[in-house]
Amino acid sequence: MIRFIFVILLSTPIISQVFSEYSYVGVQGSAMTGSIISHTSSESGIFQNPASISGFNGNIVMIGQANIFSQSYLPYLHLGIIYDIPFLGQTGMSYQNFSTDYNGNKLSTESSLSLTKGIYLQKDKNSSLSLGVRVNFLIWDQSGSAGPSGDGSTGFGSYQSSNMGVDFGIIGGLRNKYWVGGYITNINSPLMNGINLPRKISISLGFSPIDDIYTNLSMERLLGRNDRQIKLGFKYNLNSVLSIMSGVQSNPNRFGVGFEYKILNRIIFGYSILTHHIMPETHNFEIKFK
């Protein structure tokens, strides 16, 4: 029954349909229930606050996959890389793809190719201030509908739309233990099929009492709406090879938990599970290469 409802909703051309707003990309993002990381040395900045990669050192490549709500016809794929590019410095590139599949046919596909850059405006041993910008190239493909006849002859034709969105973030830090950050998506108000794509604002507070523990509290809401989500997440490095993460969220209530395991100090395998108050849980798998 759930599958039938999803197919009906996502295969019907609706003029107000826009790009999905998904806050749980990757093992860390889902395990911490989308809590926006606010410190300035995290690879999560290629998907969340772009200022987070300002202090990231080294190179990293990551790939991950999840079936939303454990439904095989709702696959979500993400790829990411942070690399020290000549003249540009540490730069992040990422790709996300979300599609709706039915009997081998893609009813709808959303793709995003992004370029992320974070820089320090000020940094010393006591404080820091960083800015980040991400440019997203967005493509939405929708297949034709079957129509009343059921064979496509009287249905809607296929459709493709594209545009560019810009995300902006800022993070301030104190003594590498306290952070406060702000993050806005689609700050340029891009249109897709004549409809404004969703804009989200997030405010986050981070605290690291010791080097191996990081906690984060964030609040986010879609602009134009009064309801908001409160998210709390933490990450704990148990030892040099194993880290555990968890988080909780309100509106709706969700719980996440996950781990990352380092192999040969260069390969990191991660897994997380994210619950939902109505739908089945979402399992996330990810592998990183440093």
HUSULCOR-V81014 format. One record per pair of residues at least 24 apart in sequence whose ideal C-beta (glycine too) atoms are under 10 Angstrom apart, sorted by the first residue. I is the first residue (numbers start at 1). J is the second residue. Records with the same first field share a line. If there is no record, write none. Layout:
I=J ; J
This chain:
2=69 ; 71 ; 278 ; 279 ; 280
3=71 ; 72 ; 73 ; 74 ; 102
6=68 ; 69 ; 71 ; 73 ; 74 ; 100 ; 102 ; 107 ; 279
7=73 ; 100 ; 101 ; 102 ; 103 ; 107
9=100
10=73 ; 74 ; 99 ; 100 ; 102 ; 107 ; 108 ; 142
11=100 ; 102 ; 105 ; 107 ; 108 ; 142 ; 143 ; 144 ; 145 ; 146 ; 155
12=107 ; 142 ; 145 ; 156
13=108 ; 142 ; 143 ; 144 ; 145 ; 155 ; 156 ; 157 ; 158 ; 159 ; 193
14=142 ; 193 ; 195
15=193 ; 194 ; 195
16=193 ; 194 ; 195
17=108 ; 110 ; 140 ; 142 ; 192 ; 193 ; 195
18=110 ; 138 ; 140 ; 161 ; 190 ; 191 ; 192 ; 193 ; 194 ; 195 ; 196 ; 197 ; 198
19=98 ; 110 ; 111 ; 112 ; 136 ; 138 ; 139 ; 140 ; 161 ; 163 ; 165 ; 186 ; 190 ; 192 ; 195 ; 197 ; 198
20=68 ; 76 ; 96 ; 98 ; 108 ; 110 ; 112 ; 140 ; 197 ; 198
21=185 ; 186 ; 197 ; 198 ; 199 ; 200 ; 220 ; 222
22=47 ; 66 ; 68 ; 76 ; 78 ; 96 ; 98 ; 110 ; 112
23=47 ; 48 ; 185 ; 200 ; 202 ; 218 ; 220 ; 229 ; 231 ; 249
24=66 ; 68 ; 76 ; 247 ; 249 ; 254 ; 256 ; 272 ; 274 ; 282 ; 284
25=64 ; 66 ; 76 ; 78 ; 80 ; 94 ; 96 ; 284 ; 286
26=62 ; 63 ; 64 ; 66 ; 78 ; 80 ; 94 ; 258 ; 270 ; 272 ; 284 ; 286 ; 288
27=62 ; 64 ; 66 ; 243 ; 245 ; 256 ; 258 ; 259 ; 260 ; 268 ; 269 ; 270 ; 271 ; 272 ; 273 ; 274 ; 284 ; 285 ; 286 ; 287 ; 288
28=64 ; 233 ; 235 ; 243 ; 245 ; 247 ; 256 ; 258 ; 260 ; 270 ; 272 ; 284 ; 286
29=64 ; 78 ; 233 ; 245 ; 247 ; 256 ; 258 ; 272 ; 274 ; 284 ; 286
30=64 ; 66 ; 245 ; 247 ; 254 ; 256 ; 257 ; 258 ; 270 ; 271 ; 272 ; 273 ; 274 ; 281 ; 282 ; 283 ; 284 ; 286
31=233 ; 234 ; 235 ; 243 ; 244 ; 245 ; 246 ; 247 ; 255 ; 256 ; 257 ; 258 ; 259 ; 260 ; 270 ; 271 ; 272 ; 273 ; 274 ; 284
32=214 ; 215 ; 216 ; 218 ; 231 ; 232 ; 233 ; 234 ; 235 ; 245 ; 246 ; 247 ; 248 ; 249 ; 256 ; 257 ; 258 ; 272 ; 274
33=218 ; 229 ; 230 ; 231 ; 232 ; 233 ; 245 ; 246 ; 247 ; 248 ; 249 ; 250 ; 253 ; 254 ; 255 ; 256 ; 257 ; 272 ; 274 ; 275
34=202 ; 218 ; 220 ; 229 ; 231 ; 233 ; 247 ; 249 ; 254 ; 256 ; 274
35=202 ; 204 ; 206 ; 215 ; 216 ; 217 ; 218 ; 219 ; 220 ; 229 ; 230 ; 231 ; 232 ; 233 ; 234 ; 235 ; 245 ; 247 ; 248 ; 249 ; 256
36=169 ; 171 ; 181 ; 182 ; 183 ; 200 ; 202 ; 203 ; 204 ; 205 ; 206 ; 216 ; 217 ; 218 ; 219 ; 220 ; 231 ; 233
37=171 ; 179 ; 181 ; 183 ; 204 ; 206 ; 214 ; 216 ; 218 ; 233 ; 235
38=169 ; 170 ; 171 ; 172 ; 173 ; 178 ; 179 ; 180 ; 181 ; 182 ; 183 ; 202 ; 203 ; 204 ; 205 ; 206 ; 207 ; 214 ; 216 ; 217 ; 218
39=128 ; 130 ; 171 ; 173 ; 176 ; 177 ; 178 ; 179 ; 181 ; 204 ; 206 ; 207 ; 208 ; 214 ; 216
40=118 ; 120 ; 123 ; 128 ; 129 ; 130 ; 132 ; 171 ; 172 ; 173 ; 176 ; 179 ; 181 ; 206
41=118 ; 130 ; 173 ; 176
42=171 ; 206 ; 214 ; 216 ; 235
43=80 ; 81 ; 82 ; 92 ; 94 ; 288 ; 290
44=80
45=80 ; 82 ; 90 ; 92 ; 94 ; 116 ; 117 ; 118 ; 130 ; 132 ; 134 ; 169 ; 171 ; 183
46=78 ; 79 ; 80 ; 81 ; 82 ; 91 ; 92 ; 93 ; 94 ; 95 ; 114 ; 115 ; 116 ; 118 ; 132 ; 134
47=78 ; 80 ; 92 ; 94 ; 96 ; 112 ; 114 ; 116 ; 134 ; 167
48=116 ; 132 ; 134 ; 167 ; 169 ; 181 ; 183 ; 185 ; 202 ; 204 ; 218
49=116 ; 118 ; 130 ; 132 ; 134 ; 167 ; 168 ; 169 ; 170 ; 171 ; 181 ; 182 ; 183 ; 184 ; 185 ; 202 ; 204 ; 218
50=92 ; 114 ; 115 ; 116 ; 117 ; 118 ; 119 ; 130 ; 131 ; 132 ; 133 ; 134 ; 135 ; 166 ; 167 ; 168 ; 169 ; 170 ; 171 ; 183
51=116 ; 117 ; 118 ; 119 ; 120 ; 121 ; 129 ; 130 ; 131 ; 132 ; 133 ; 134 ; 168 ; 169 ; 170 ; 171 ; 172 ; 179 ; 181 ; 182 ; 183
52=92 ; 116 ; 118 ; 130 ; 132 ; 169 ; 171 ; 179 ; 181 ; 183 ; 204 ; 206
53=82 ; 90 ; 91 ; 92 ; 116 ; 117 ; 118 ; 119 ; 130 ; 132 ; 134 ; 169
54=89 ; 90 ; 117 ; 118 ; 119 ; 120 ; 121 ; 123 ; 128 ; 129 ; 130 ; 131 ; 132 ; 169 ; 171 ; 173
55=90 ; 118 ; 120 ; 123 ; 128 ; 130 ; 171 ; 173 ; 176
56=82 ; 84 ; 90 ; 92 ; 118
57=82 ; 84 ; 90
58=82 ; 83 ; 84 ; 90 ; 290
59=83 ; 84 ; 90 ; 289 ; 290
60=92 ; 268 ; 288 ; 289 ; 290
61=93 ; 287 ; 288 ; 289 ; 290
62=94 ; 268 ; 270 ; 286 ; 287 ; 288 ; 289 ; 290
63=95 ; 285 ; 286 ; 287 ; 288 ; 289
64=96 ; 270 ; 271 ; 272 ; 284 ; 285 ; 286 ; 287 ; 288
65=97 ; 283 ; 284 ; 285 ; 286 ; 287
66=98 ; 272 ; 273 ; 274 ; 282 ; 283 ; 284 ; 285 ; 286
67=280 ; 282 ; 283 ; 284 ; 285
68=98 ; 100 ; 274 ; 276 ; 279 ; 280 ; 282 ; 283 ; 284
69=274 ; 276 ; 278 ; 279 ; 280 ; 281 ; 282 ; 283
70=273 ; 276 ; 279 ; 280 ; 281 ; 282 ; 283
71=100 ; 101 ; 279 ; 280 ; 282
72=101
73=99 ; 100 ; 101 ; 102 ; 103 ; 104 ; 105 ; 106 ; 107
74=98 ; 99 ; 100 ; 101 ; 282
75=99 ; 100 ; 101 ; 106
76=110 ; 282 ; 284
77=111
78=112 ; 284 ; 286
79=113
80=114 ; 116 ; 286 ; 288
81=289
82=116 ; 118 ; 290
85=117
88=115 ; 117
89=117 ; 118 ; 119
90=116 ; 117 ; 118 ; 119
91=115 ; 116 ; 117 ; 118
92=116 ; 117 ; 118 ; 132 ; 134
94=134 ; 136
95=137
96=136 ; 138
97=139
99=141
100=142 ; 143
102=143
105=143
106=141 ; 142 ; 143
107=141 ; 142 ; 143 ; 144 ; 145
108=140 ; 141 ; 142 ; 143 ; 159
109=139 ; 140 ; 141 ; 142 ; 143 ; 160
110=138 ; 139 ; 140 ; 141 ; 142 ; 192
111=137 ; 138 ; 139 ; 140 ; 141 ; 162
112=136 ; 137 ; 138 ; 139 ; 140 ; 165
113=137 ; 138 ; 139
114=138 ; 165 ; 167
116=167 ; 169
118=169 ; 170 ; 171
120=171 ; 173
121=170 ; 172
122=172
123=173
125=175 ; 176
126=173 ; 174 ; 175 ; 176
127=172 ; 173 ; 174 ; 175 ; 176 ; 178
128=171 ; 172 ; 173 ; 174 ; 175 ; 176 ; 179
129=170 ; 171 ; 172 ; 173
130=169 ; 170 ; 171 ; 172 ; 173 ; 179 ; 181
131=168 ; 169 ; 170 ; 171
132=167 ; 168 ; 169 ; 170 ; 171 ; 181 ; 183
133=166 ; 167 ; 168 ; 169 ; 187
134=165 ; 166 ; 167 ; 168 ; 169 ; 183 ; 185
135=164 ; 165 ; 166 ; 167 ; 188
136=163 ; 164 ; 165 ; 166 ; 167 ; 185 ; 186 ; 190 ; 197
137=162 ; 163 ; 164 ; 165
138=162 ; 163 ; 164 ; 165 ; 186 ; 190 ; 192 ; 197
139=163 ; 192
140=192 ; 193 ; 197
142=193
159=193
160=193
161=191 ; 192 ; 193 ; 194 ; 195
162=190 ; 192
163=188 ; 190 ; 191 ; 192 ; 193 ; 197
164=188 ; 190
165=189 ; 190 ; 192 ; 197 ; 198 ; 199
166=190
167=199 ; 200
169=202 ; 204
171=204 ; 206
173=206 ; 208
175=208
176=208 ; 211
177=206 ; 207 ; 208 ; 209 ; 210 ; 211 ; 214
178=205 ; 206 ; 207 ; 208
179=204 ; 205 ; 206 ; 207 ; 208 ; 214 ; 216
180=204 ; 205 ; 206
181=205 ; 206 ; 216 ; 218
183=218 ; 220
184=223
185=220 ; 222 ; 223
186=223
187=223
189=223
196=223 ; 224
198=222 ; 223 ; 224 ; 225
199=223 ; 224
200=225 ; 229
201=228
202=228 ; 229 ; 231
203=228
204=231 ; 233
206=233
207=234
208=235
210=236 ; 237
211=237
212=236 ; 237 ; 238 ; 239 ; 240 ; 243
213=237
214=243 ; 245
215=247
216=247
218=247 ; 249
219=250
220=249
221=251
227=251
229=254
231=256
235=260
237=262
240=265
241=265 ; 268
243=268 ; 270
245=270 ; 272
246=272
247=272 ; 274
248=275
249=274 ; 275
251=277
252=276 ; 277 ; 278 ; 279
253=277
254=281 ; 282
255=281
256=281 ; 282 ; 284
258=283 ; 284 ; 286
260=286 ; 287 ; 288
262=288 ; 290
263=287
265=290
266=290
